[in-house]
Amino acid sequence: MNKKLEEWLEEIGCEGELEPVAADASFRKYYRLKSMMHSGIVMDASLQKESVMPFIDIEHRLYEAGVRVAKINTFNLEEGFIFMEDLGNTHLADVINDDMELYYGKAIESLIKMQNVDTEGLPLYDEAFLRFEMDLMQEWYLEKHLGITLDEKQQSVLDEALTHITAEVLSQPQGVFVHRDYHSRNLMFGCTDDLVVIDFQDARVGAVTYDLVSLLRDVYVELHPRDVERMALHFRDMKGLDVDDETFMRWFDYMGLQRHIKILGIFARLALRDGKEGYIKDIPLTLKYVLDVASKYPELSGLVSVLKYV
């Protein structure tokens, strides 16, 4: 337990029993505070102090746009601590089987609100960053996780595919708030059944389908392809986008390829660099998404050959 965290809680009059709660992929730690006088969630970001101010900034932007977020009670920027509302333990992943239509409907409604968030000053999901993310796959998944070095022909094929994916992603509408991890583990349900958005501090400005594909092609939960397409087109209609089904699903598919190629690298890095080996079990579904979607497009046959047979 962080001694400075305990001292800070004592200073603000919130000392009590701290019970660890599930961590995320970052270096942040979370605790549930239990006492006679106070309850809440304490975030210890002392190893990532620079993430606290963005967290507070984005939380305020989301709140102003009508998106339900956890209320921040107080914080300590110098040490990297936040004391916030306790939302309980129920995530979207826990209730999907209860009523998929209800809960995903709420998630899509919240997503549309979120895309109206003020984006001034947020970093762009530009060409360089899209490509930087996908390059993590070769470094961490192929080379360090699988121990594979591509030959000159394979390298050329991969580079061409990633360049094509980047261009396709940038061809769709841009300029909206992007959460970057809008999925079943980062959406919670409080006691009133309101959907609450968490883990938003890394937000950027980017493509209209990014968070949609995070939600519907979730790397932790696999939905039936018919449900994915139906809900994706429902989002398009609610958003009022004047684009035909085929074009919108192409946008959706290519955005998913960018995201899932990146995640192959991130999951491998989390296991190899950070010792979080539990993410290895999520690689097969992520790879399945990449291969299934890329196989739909003849221009990506080279990418399929590289990833399927390495």
ROGU-631343 format. One record per residue (C-alpha): residue number from 1; residue in three letters; x, y, z. Coordinates in nm, 2 decimals, always signed. Each point is the difference from the previous one (the first is absolute). Example, Ala and Ser with C-alpha at 12.3 -4.5 7.8 and 13.67 -1.06 7.14 Angstrom:
# residues 2
<site nr="1" rest="ALA" x="+1.23" y="-0.45" z="+0.78"/>
<site nr="2" rest="SER" x="+0.14" y="+0.34" z="-0.07"/>
This chain:
# residues 310
<site nr="1" rest="MET" x="+0.00" y="+0.00" z="+0.00"/>
<site nr="2" rest="ASN" x="+0.13" y="+0.35" z="-0.09"/>
<site nr="3" rest="LYS" x="+0.08" y="+0.18" z="+0.33"/>
<site nr="4" rest="LYS" x="-0.04" y="+0.34" z="-0.16"/>
<site nr="5" rest="LEU" x="-0.35" y="-0.10" z="-0.11"/>
<site nr="6" rest="GLU" x="-0.10" y="-0.10" z="+0.35"/>
<site nr="7" rest="GLU" x="+0.14" y="+0.33" z="+0.14"/>
<site nr="8" rest="TRP" x="-0.19" y="+0.20" z="-0.26"/>
<site nr="9" rest="LEU" x="-0.33" y="-0.17" z="+0.08"/>
<site nr="10" rest="GLU" x="+0.06" y="+0.08" z="+0.37"/>
<site nr="11" rest="GLU" x="+0.07" y="+0.36" z="-0.09"/>
<site nr="12" rest="ILE" x="-0.34" y="+0.04" z="-0.18"/>
<site nr="13" rest="GLY" x="-0.18" y="-0.18" z="+0.27"/>
<site nr="14" rest="CYS" x="-0.07" y="-0.32" z="-0.20"/>
<site nr="15" rest="GLU" x="+0.20" y="-0.26" z="+0.18"/>
<site nr="16" rest="GLY" x="-0.14" y="-0.35" z="+0.01"/>
<site nr="17" rest="GLU" x="+0.05" y="-0.35" z="-0.14"/>
<site nr="18" rest="LEU" x="+0.13" y="-0.02" z="-0.35"/>
<site nr="19" rest="GLU" x="-0.10" y="-0.30" z="-0.20"/>
<site nr="20" rest="PRO" x="+0.17" y="-0.06" z="-0.34"/>
<site nr="21" rest="VAL" x="-0.22" y="-0.01" z="-0.30"/>
<site nr="22" rest="ALA" x="+0.07" y="-0.12" z="-0.36"/>
<site nr="23" rest="ALA" x="+0.28" y="+0.18" z="-0.17"/>
<site nr="24" rest="ASP" x="+0.02" y="+0.10" z="-0.36"/>
<site nr="25" rest="ALA" x="+0.27" y="-0.03" z="-0.26"/>
<site nr="26" rest="SER" x="+0.18" y="+0.31" z="+0.13"/>
<site nr="27" rest="PHE" x="+0.22" y="+0.05" z="+0.31"/>
<site nr="28" rest="ARG" x="-0.29" y="+0.15" z="+0.19"/>
<site nr="29" rest="LYS" x="-0.14" y="-0.18" z="+0.31"/>
<site nr="30" rest="TYR" x="-0.35" y="+0.03" z="+0.14"/>
<site nr="31" rest="TYR" x="-0.13" y="-0.05" z="+0.35"/>
<site nr="32" rest="ARG" x="-0.35" y="+0.00" z="+0.15"/>
<site nr="33" rest="LEU" x="-0.01" y="+0.22" z="+0.31"/>
<site nr="34" rest="LYS" x="-0.22" y="-0.14" z="+0.28"/>
<site nr="35" rest="SER" x="-0.06" y="+0.20" z="+0.32"/>
<site nr="36" rest="MET" x="-0.29" y="+0.11" z="+0.23"/>
<site nr="37" rest="MET" x="+0.01" y="+0.35" z="-0.16"/>
<site nr="38" rest="HIS" x="+0.12" y="-0.04" z="-0.36"/>
<site nr="39" rest="SER" x="-0.01" y="-0.23" z="-0.29"/>
<site nr="40" rest="GLY" x="+0.14" y="+0.03" z="-0.35"/>
<site nr="41" rest="ILE" x="+0.27" y="-0.12" z="-0.24"/>
<site nr="42" rest="VAL" x="+0.36" y="+0.12" z="+0.04"/>
<site nr="43" rest="MET" x="+0.22" y="+0.01" z="-0.31"/>
<site nr="44" rest="ASP" x="+0.37" y="-0.02" z="+0.07"/>
<site nr="45" rest="ALA" x="+0.18" y="+0.13" z="-0.31"/>
<site nr="46" rest="SER" x="+0.32" y="+0.07" z="+0.17"/>
<site nr="47" rest="LEU" x="+0.19" y="-0.19" z="-0.27"/>
<site nr="48" rest="GLN" x="-0.18" y="+0.20" z="-0.27"/>
<site nr="49" rest="LYS" x="-0.05" y="+0.34" z="+0.16"/>
<site nr="50" rest="GLU" x="-0.02" y="+0.16" z="-0.34"/>
<site nr="51" rest="SER" x="-0.33" y="-0.19" z="-0.06"/>
<site nr="52" rest="VAL" x="-0.19" y="+0.17" z="+0.28"/>
<site nr="53" rest="MET" x="-0.05" y="+0.34" z="-0.16"/>
<site nr="54" rest="PRO" x="-0.12" y="-0.14" z="-0.33"/>
<site nr="55" rest="PHE" x="-0.24" y="-0.22" z="+0.20"/>
<site nr="56" rest="ILE" x="-0.15" y="+0.30" z="+0.18"/>
<site nr="57" rest="ASP" x="-0.01" y="+0.20" z="-0.32"/>
<site nr="58" rest="ILE" x="-0.18" y="-0.27" z="-0.20"/>
<site nr="59" rest="GLU" x="-0.23" y="-0.08" z="+0.28"/>
<site nr="60" rest="HIS" x="-0.12" y="+0.36" z="+0.00"/>
<site nr="61" rest="ARG" x="-0.04" y="+0.01" z="-0.37"/>
<site nr="62" rest="LEU" x="-0.21" y="-0.32" z="+0.00"/>
<site nr="63" rest="TYR" x="-0.22" y="+0.13" z="+0.29"/>
<site nr="64" rest="GLU" x="-0.06" y="+0.32" z="-0.19"/>
<site nr="65" rest="ALA" x="-0.12" y="-0.20" z="-0.30"/>
<site nr="66" rest="GLY" x="-0.25" y="-0.19" z="+0.21"/>
<site nr="67" rest="VAL" x="+0.20" y="-0.33" z="+0.01"/>
<site nr="68" rest="ARG" x="-0.02" y="-0.18" z="+0.34"/>
<site nr="69" rest="VAL" x="+0.34" y="-0.02" z="+0.17"/>
<site nr="70" rest="ALA" x="+0.12" y="-0.07" z="+0.35"/>
<site nr="71" rest="LYS" x="-0.01" y="+0.32" z="+0.21"/>
<site nr="72" rest="ILE" x="+0.34" y="+0.11" z="+0.12"/>
<site nr="73" rest="ASN" x="-0.01" y="+0.10" z="+0.36"/>
<site nr="74" rest="THR" x="+0.36" y="+0.12" z="+0.04"/>
<site nr="75" rest="PHE" x="+0.35" y="-0.06" z="-0.14"/>
<site nr="76" rest="ASN" x="+0.37" y="+0.05" z="+0.06"/>
<site nr="77" rest="LEU" x="+0.19" y="+0.09" z="-0.32"/>
<site nr="78" rest="GLU" x="+0.34" y="+0.00" z="+0.17"/>
<site nr="79" rest="GLU" x="-0.03" y="-0.36" z="+0.12"/>
<site nr="80" rest="GLY" x="-0.23" y="-0.14" z="-0.27"/>
<site nr="81" rest="PHE" x="-0.31" y="-0.08" z="+0.21"/>
<site nr="82" rest="ILE" x="-0.37" y="+0.03" z="-0.07"/>
<site nr="83" rest="PHE" x="-0.29" y="-0.07" z="+0.23"/>
<site nr="84" rest="MET" x="-0.32" y="-0.06" z="-0.20"/>
<site nr="85" rest="GLU" x="-0.35" y="-0.14" z="+0.01"/>
<site nr="86" rest="ASP" x="-0.04" y="-0.38" z="+0.05"/>
<site nr="87" rest="LEU" x="-0.19" y="-0.14" z="-0.30"/>
<site nr="88" rest="GLY" x="-0.01" y="-0.36" z="+0.13"/>
<site nr="89" rest="ASN" x="+0.12" y="-0.30" z="-0.19"/>
<site nr="90" rest="THR" x="-0.24" y="-0.05" z="-0.29"/>
<site nr="91" rest="HIS" x="+0.15" y="+0.04" z="-0.34"/>
<site nr="92" rest="LEU" x="-0.17" y="-0.04" z="-0.34"/>
<site nr="93" rest="ALA" x="+0.19" y="-0.33" z="-0.04"/>
<site nr="94" rest="ASP" x="-0.19" y="-0.13" z="+0.31"/>
<site nr="95" rest="VAL" x="-0.35" y="+0.08" z="-0.13"/>
<site nr="96" rest="ILE" x="+0.02" y="-0.07" z="-0.38"/>
<site nr="97" rest="ASN" x="-0.19" y="-0.33" z="+0.03"/>
<site nr="98" rest="ASP" x="-0.28" y="+0.16" z="+0.21"/>
<site nr="99" rest="ASP" x="-0.13" y="+0.24" z="-0.27"/>
<site nr="100" rest="MET" x="+0.25" y="+0.07" z="-0.29"/>
<site nr="101" rest="GLU" x="-0.24" y="+0.23" z="-0.18"/>
<site nr="102" rest="LEU" x="-0.06" y="+0.22" z="+0.30"/>
<site nr="103" rest="TYR" x="+0.36" y="+0.03" z="+0.11"/>
<site nr="104" rest="TYR" x="+0.16" y="+0.05" z="-0.34"/>
<site nr="105" rest="GLY" x="-0.28" y="+0.25" z="-0.08"/>
<site nr="106" rest="LYS" x="+0.11" y="+0.20" z="+0.30"/>
<site nr="107" rest="ALA" x="+0.36" y="-0.03" z="-0.10"/>
<site nr="108" rest="ILE" x="-0.07" y="+0.13" z="-0.35"/>
<site nr="109" rest="GLU" x="-0.21" y="+0.29" z="+0.13"/>
<site nr="110" rest="SER" x="+0.29" y="+0.09" z="+0.24"/>
<site nr="111" rest="LEU" x="+0.25" y="-0.02" z="-0.29"/>
<site nr="112" rest="ILE" x="-0.20" y="+0.24" z="-0.21"/>
<site nr="113" rest="LYS" x="+0.00" y="+0.25" z="+0.29"/>
<site nr="114" rest="MET" x="+0.37" y="-0.06" z="+0.05"/>
<site nr="115" rest="GLN" x="+0.07" y="+0.09" z="-0.36"/>
<site nr="116" rest="ASN" x="-0.13" y="+0.35" z="+0.08"/>
<site nr="117" rest="VAL" x="+0.26" y="+0.06" z="+0.27"/>
<site nr="118" rest="ASP" x="+0.22" y="+0.31" z="-0.03"/>
<site nr="119" rest="THR" x="+0.33" y="-0.11" z="-0.17"/>
<site nr="120" rest="GLU" x="+0.19" y="+0.32" z="+0.02"/>
<site nr="121" rest="GLY" x="+0.37" y="-0.07" z="+0.07"/>
<site nr="122" rest="LEU" x="-0.03" y="-0.38" z="-0.02"/>
<site nr="123" rest="PRO" x="+0.26" y="-0.18" z="-0.21"/>
<site nr="124" rest="LEU" x="-0.09" y="-0.12" z="-0.34"/>
<site nr="125" rest="TYR" x="-0.03" y="-0.36" z="-0.13"/>
<site nr="126" rest="ASP" x="+0.20" y="+0.10" z="-0.30"/>
<site nr="127" rest="GLU" x="+0.18" y="-0.21" z="-0.26"/>
<site nr="128" rest="ALA" x="+0.32" y="-0.02" z="+0.21"/>
<site nr="129" rest="PHE" x="-0.17" y="-0.11" z="+0.31"/>
<site nr="130" rest="LEU" x="-0.22" y="-0.26" z="-0.17"/>
<site nr="131" rest="ARG" x="+0.31" y="-0.15" z="-0.16"/>
<site nr="132" rest="PHE" x="+0.20" y="+0.02" z="+0.32"/>
<site nr="133" rest="GLU" x="-0.27" y="-0.21" z="+0.18"/>
<site nr="134" rest="MET" x="-0.01" y="-0.26" z="-0.27"/>
<site nr="135" rest="ASP" x="+0.38" y="-0.03" z="+0.00"/>
<site nr="136" rest="LEU" x="-0.02" y="-0.13" z="+0.36"/>
<site nr="137" rest="MET" x="-0.13" y="-0.33" z="-0.15"/>
<site nr="138" rest="GLN" x="+0.32" y="-0.08" z="-0.19"/>
<site nr="139" rest="GLU" x="+0.23" y="+0.10" z="+0.29"/>
<site nr="140" rest="TRP" x="-0.18" y="-0.16" z="+0.29"/>
<site nr="141" rest="TYR" x="-0.23" y="-0.27" z="-0.15"/>
<site nr="142" rest="LEU" x="+0.20" y="-0.14" z="-0.30"/>
<site nr="143" rest="GLU" x="+0.36" y="+0.06" z="+0.11"/>
<site nr="144" rest="LYS" x="+0.00" y="-0.01" z="+0.38"/>
<site nr="145" rest="HIS" x="-0.30" y="-0.23" z="+0.07"/>
<site nr="146" rest="LEU" x="+0.02" y="-0.24" z="-0.29"/>
<site nr="147" rest="GLY" x="+0.37" y="+0.05" z="-0.07"/>
<site nr="148" rest="ILE" x="-0.06" y="+0.05" z="-0.37"/>
<site nr="149" rest="THR" x="+0.20" y="+0.23" z="-0.23"/>
<site nr="150" rest="LEU" x="-0.17" y="+0.08" z="-0.33"/>
<site nr="151" rest="ASP" x="+0.19" y="-0.04" z="-0.32"/>
<site nr="152" rest="GLU" x="+0.03" y="+0.28" z="-0.25"/>
<site nr="153" rest="LYS" x="-0.31" y="-0.10" z="-0.20"/>
<site nr="154" rest="GLN" x="-0.21" y="-0.05" z="+0.32"/>
<site nr="155" rest="GLN" x="+0.11" y="+0.34" z="+0.13"/>
<site nr="156" rest="SER" x="-0.10" y="+0.17" z="-0.33"/>
<site nr="157" rest="VAL" x="-0.34" y="-0.17" z="+0.01"/>
<site nr="158" rest="LEU" x="-0.06" y="+0.10" z="+0.36"/>
<site nr="159" rest="ASP" x="+0.11" y="+0.36" z="-0.06"/>
<site nr="160" rest="GLU" x="-0.23" y="+0.03" z="-0.30"/>
<site nr="161" rest="ALA" x="-0.30" y="-0.14" z="+0.20"/>
<site nr="162" rest="LEU" x="+0.05" y="+0.24" z="+0.29"/>
<site nr="163" rest="THR" x="+0.04" y="+0.29" z="-0.23"/>
<site nr="164" rest="HIS" x="-0.33" y="-0.09" z="-0.17"/>
<site nr="165" rest="ILE" x="-0.18" y="-0.05" z="+0.33"/>
<site nr="166" rest="THR" x="+0.12" y="+0.34" z="+0.12"/>
<site nr="167" rest="ALA" x="-0.13" y="+0.17" z="-0.31"/>
<site nr="168" rest="GLU" x="-0.34" y="-0.17" z="+0.02"/>
<site nr="169" rest="VAL" x="-0.04" y="+0.10" z="+0.37"/>
<site nr="170" rest="LEU" x="+0.08" y="+0.37" z="-0.09"/>
<site nr="171" rest="SER" x="-0.25" y="-0.01" z="-0.29"/>
<site nr="172" rest="GLN" x="-0.29" y="-0.02" z="+0.24"/>
<site nr="173" rest="PRO" x="-0.14" y="+0.30" z="+0.20"/>
<site nr="174" rest="GLN" x="+0.24" y="+0.12" z="+0.26"/>
<site nr="175" rest="GLY" x="+0.01" y="+0.26" z="+0.28"/>
<site nr="176" rest="VAL" x="-0.21" y="-0.18" z="+0.27"/>
<site nr="177" rest="PHE" x="+0.10" y="-0.07" z="+0.36"/>
<site nr="178" rest="VAL" x="+0.15" y="-0.35" z="+0.02"/>
<site nr="179" rest="HIS" x="+0.01" y="-0.18" z="+0.34"/>
<site nr="180" rest="ARG" x="+0.24" y="-0.26" z="-0.14"/>
<site nr="181" rest="ASP" x="-0.12" y="-0.29" z="+0.22"/>
<site nr="182" rest="TYR" x="-0.37" y="+0.02" z="-0.01"/>
<site nr="183" rest="HIS" x="-0.08" y="-0.37" z="+0.08"/>
<site nr="184" rest="SER" x="-0.17" y="-0.23" z="+0.24"/>
<site nr="185" rest="ARG" x="+0.25" y="+0.03" z="+0.28"/>
<site nr="186" rest="ASN" x="+0.00" y="+0.38" z="-0.01"/>
<site nr="187" rest="LEU" x="-0.38" y="+0.05" z="+0.01"/>
<site nr="188" rest="MET" x="-0.16" y="-0.05" z="+0.34"/>
<site nr="189" rest="PHE" x="-0.36" y="+0.00" z="+0.14"/>
<site nr="190" rest="GLY" x="-0.08" y="+0.17" z="+0.32"/>
<site nr="191" rest="CYS" x="-0.29" y="-0.06" z="+0.23"/>
<site nr="192" rest="THR" x="-0.24" y="+0.19" z="-0.22"/>
<site nr="193" rest="ASP" x="+0.10" y="-0.20" z="-0.32"/>
<site nr="194" rest="ASP" x="+0.17" y="+0.31" z="-0.14"/>
<site nr="195" rest="LEU" x="+0.29" y="-0.08" z="-0.23"/>
<site nr="196" rest="VAL" x="+0.32" y="+0.16" z="+0.14"/>
<site nr="197" rest="VAL" x="+0.31" y="+0.05" z="-0.21"/>
<site nr="198" rest="ILE" x="+0.35" y="-0.06" z="+0.16"/>
<site nr="199" rest="ASP" x="+0.37" y="-0.01" z="-0.11"/>
<site nr="200" rest="PHE" x="-0.03" y="+0.29" z="-0.24"/>
<site nr="201" rest="GLN" x="+0.32" y="+0.20" z="+0.07"/>
<site nr="202" rest="ASP" x="+0.18" y="-0.10" z="-0.32"/>
<site nr="203" rest="ALA" x="-0.26" y="+0.16" z="-0.23"/>
<site nr="204" rest="ARG" x="+0.08" y="+0.13" z="-0.34"/>
<site nr="205" rest="VAL" x="-0.18" y="+0.16" z="-0.30"/>
<site nr="206" rest="GLY" x="-0.06" y="-0.24" z="-0.28"/>
<site nr="207" rest="ALA" x="-0.22" y="-0.22" z="-0.22"/>
<site nr="208" rest="VAL" x="-0.38" y="-0.03" z="+0.05"/>
<site nr="209" rest="THR" x="+0.01" y="-0.38" z="+0.02"/>
<site nr="210" rest="TYR" x="+0.29" y="-0.05" z="+0.25"/>
<site nr="211" rest="ASP" x="-0.19" y="-0.03" z="+0.32"/>
<site nr="212" rest="LEU" x="-0.28" y="-0.19" z="-0.18"/>
<site nr="213" rest="VAL" x="+0.23" y="-0.27" z="-0.11"/>
<site nr="214" rest="SER" x="+0.15" y="-0.01" z="+0.35"/>
<site nr="215" rest="LEU" x="-0.34" y="-0.07" z="+0.14"/>
<site nr="216" rest="LEU" x="-0.14" y="-0.25" z="-0.26"/>
<site nr="217" rest="ARG" x="+0.32" y="-0.19" z="-0.09"/>
<site nr="218" rest="ASP" x="+0.11" y="-0.01" z="+0.36"/>
<site nr="219" rest="VAL" x="+0.32" y="-0.19" z="+0.06"/>
<site nr="220" rest="TYR" x="-0.14" y="-0.15" z="+0.32"/>
<site nr="221" rest="VAL" x="-0.36" y="-0.08" z="-0.12"/>
<site nr="222" rest="GLU" x="-0.09" y="-0.15" z="-0.34"/>
<site nr="223" rest="LEU" x="-0.34" y="+0.10" z="-0.14"/>
<site nr="224" rest="HIS" x="-0.17" y="-0.18" z="-0.29"/>
<site nr="225" rest="PRO" x="+0.10" y="+0.17" z="-0.33"/>
<site nr="226" rest="ARG" x="-0.37" y="+0.06" z="-0.08"/>
<site nr="227" rest="ASP" x="-0.04" y="+0.19" z="+0.32"/>
<site nr="228" rest="VAL" x="+0.32" y="+0.20" z="-0.06"/>
<site nr="229" rest="GLU" x="-0.12" y="+0.11" z="-0.34"/>
<site nr="230" rest="ARG" x="-0.35" y="+0.08" z="+0.11"/>
<site nr="231" rest="MET" x="+0.11" y="+0.21" z="+0.30"/>
<site nr="232" rest="ALA" x="+0.27" y="+0.17" z="-0.21"/>
<site nr="233" rest="LEU" x="-0.26" y="+0.11" z="-0.26"/>
<site nr="234" rest="HIS" x="-0.23" y="+0.10" z="+0.29"/>
<site nr="235" rest="PHE" x="+0.28" y="+0.24" z="+0.12"/>
<site nr="236" rest="ARG" x="+0.03" y="+0.14" z="-0.35"/>
<site nr="237" rest="ASP" x="-0.37" y="+0.07" z="-0.01"/>
<site nr="238" rest="MET" x="-0.01" y="+0.16" z="+0.34"/>
<site nr="239" rest="LYS" x="+0.31" y="+0.21" z="-0.08"/>
<site nr="240" rest="GLY" x="-0.17" y="+0.11" z="-0.32"/>
<site nr="241" rest="LEU" x="+0.29" y="-0.09" z="-0.23"/>
<site nr="242" rest="ASP" x="-0.10" y="+0.01" z="-0.37"/>
<site nr="243" rest="VAL" x="+0.19" y="-0.30" z="-0.12"/>
<site nr="244" rest="ASP" x="-0.11" y="-0.34" z="-0.15"/>
<site nr="245" rest="ASP" x="+0.03" y="-0.32" z="+0.20"/>
<site nr="246" rest="GLU" x="+0.30" y="-0.14" z="-0.20"/>
<site nr="247" rest="THR" x="+0.21" y="+0.32" z="+0.04"/>
<site nr="248" rest="PHE" x="-0.08" y="+0.03" z="+0.37"/>
<site nr="249" rest="MET" x="+0.09" y="-0.36" z="+0.07"/>
<site nr="250" rest="ARG" x="+0.32" y="+0.05" z="-0.20"/>
<site nr="251" rest="TRP" x="+0.09" y="+0.29" z="+0.23"/>
<site nr="252" rest="PHE" x="-0.09" y="-0.21" z="+0.30"/>
<site nr="253" rest="ASP" x="+0.21" y="-0.30" z="-0.12"/>
<site nr="254" rest="TYR" x="+0.31" y="+0.20" z="-0.08"/>
<site nr="255" rest="MET" x="-0.01" y="+0.19" z="+0.33"/>
<site nr="256" rest="GLY" x="-0.03" y="-0.34" z="+0.17"/>
<site nr="257" rest="LEU" x="+0.31" y="-0.12" z="-0.18"/>
<site nr="258" rest="GLN" x="+0.20" y="+0.29" z="+0.11"/>
<site nr="259" rest="ARG" x="-0.11" y="-0.04" z="+0.36"/>
<site nr="260" rest="HIS" x="+0.04" y="-0.38" z="+0.02"/>
<site nr="261" rest="ILE" x="+0.34" y="+0.00" z="-0.17"/>
<site nr="262" rest="LYS" x="+0.11" y="+0.25" z="+0.26"/>
<site nr="263" rest="ILE" x="-0.15" y="-0.22" z="+0.28"/>
<site nr="264" rest="LEU" x="+0.20" y="-0.30" z="-0.11"/>
<site nr="265" rest="GLY" x="+0.31" y="+0.20" z="+0.08"/>
<site nr="266" rest="ILE" x="-0.13" y="+0.15" z="+0.32"/>
<site nr="267" rest="PHE" x="-0.11" y="-0.34" z="+0.15"/>
<site nr="268" rest="ALA" x="+0.34" y="-0.15" z="-0.08"/>
<site nr="269" rest="ARG" x="+0.17" y="+0.31" z="+0.15"/>
<site nr="270" rest="LEU" x="-0.21" y="-0.02" z="+0.32"/>
<site nr="271" rest="ALA" x="+0.10" y="-0.36" z="+0.04"/>
<site nr="272" rest="LEU" x="+0.37" y="+0.03" z="-0.09"/>
<site nr="273" rest="ARG" x="+0.09" y="+0.34" z="+0.14"/>
<site nr="274" rest="ASP" x="-0.25" y="+0.05" z="+0.28"/>
<site nr="275" rest="GLY" x="-0.04" y="-0.35" z="+0.12"/>
<site nr="276" rest="LYS" x="-0.38" y="+0.00" z="-0.06"/>
<site nr="277" rest="GLU" x="-0.01" y="-0.34" z="-0.16"/>
<site nr="278" rest="GLY" x="-0.38" y="-0.03" z="+0.03"/>
<site nr="279" rest="TYR" x="-0.04" y="+0.20" z="-0.32"/>
<site nr="280" rest="ILE" x="+0.16" y="-0.28" z="-0.20"/>
<site nr="281" rest="LYS" x="-0.34" y="-0.19" z="+0.02"/>
<site nr="282" rest="ASP" x="-0.17" y="+0.29" z="-0.18"/>
<site nr="283" rest="ILE" x="+0.23" y="-0.01" z="-0.31"/>
<site nr="284" rest="PRO" x="-0.18" y="-0.28" z="-0.18"/>
<site nr="285" rest="LEU" x="-0.33" y="+0.19" z="-0.03"/>
<site nr="286" rest="THR" x="+0.19" y="+0.32" z="-0.10"/>
<site nr="287" rest="LEU" x="+0.18" y="-0.19" z="-0.27"/>
<site nr="288" rest="LYS" x="-0.32" y="-0.16" z="-0.12"/>
<site nr="289" rest="TYR" x="-0.15" y="+0.34" z="-0.05"/>
<site nr="290" rest="VAL" x="+0.29" y="+0.11" z="-0.21"/>
<site nr="291" rest="LEU" x="+0.01" y="-0.31" z="-0.22"/>
<site nr="292" rest="ASP" x="-0.38" y="-0.02" z="-0.04"/>
<site nr="293" rest="VAL" x="-0.04" y="+0.37" z="-0.10"/>
<site nr="294" rest="ALA" x="+0.32" y="+0.02" z="-0.22"/>
<site nr="295" rest="SER" x="-0.12" y="-0.32" z="-0.18"/>
<site nr="296" rest="LYS" x="-0.30" y="+0.20" z="-0.13"/>
<site nr="297" rest="TYR" x="+0.21" y="+0.24" z="-0.20"/>
<site nr="298" rest="PRO" x="+0.22" y="-0.14" z="-0.28"/>
<site nr="299" rest="GLU" x="+0.24" y="+0.30" z="+0.03"/>
<site nr="300" rest="LEU" x="+0.10" y="-0.14" z="+0.35"/>
<site nr="301" rest="SER" x="+0.07" y="-0.35" z="-0.10"/>
<site nr="302" rest="GLY" x="+0.37" y="+0.06" z="+0.06"/>
<site nr="303" rest="LEU" x="-0.07" y="+0.10" z="+0.36"/>
<site nr="304" rest="VAL" x="-0.20" y="-0.32" z="+0.05"/>
<site nr="305" rest="SER" x="+0.29" y="-0.21" z="-0.14"/>
<site nr="306" rest="VAL" x="+0.25" y="+0.17" z="+0.24"/>
<site nr="307" rest="LEU" x="-0.20" y="-0.04" z="+0.31"/>
<site nr="308" rest="LYS" x="-0.16" y="-0.34" z="-0.07"/>
<site nr="309" rest="TYR" x="+0.31" y="-0.19" z="-0.09"/>
<site nr="310" rest="VAL" x="+0.27" y="+0.15" z="+0.21"/>
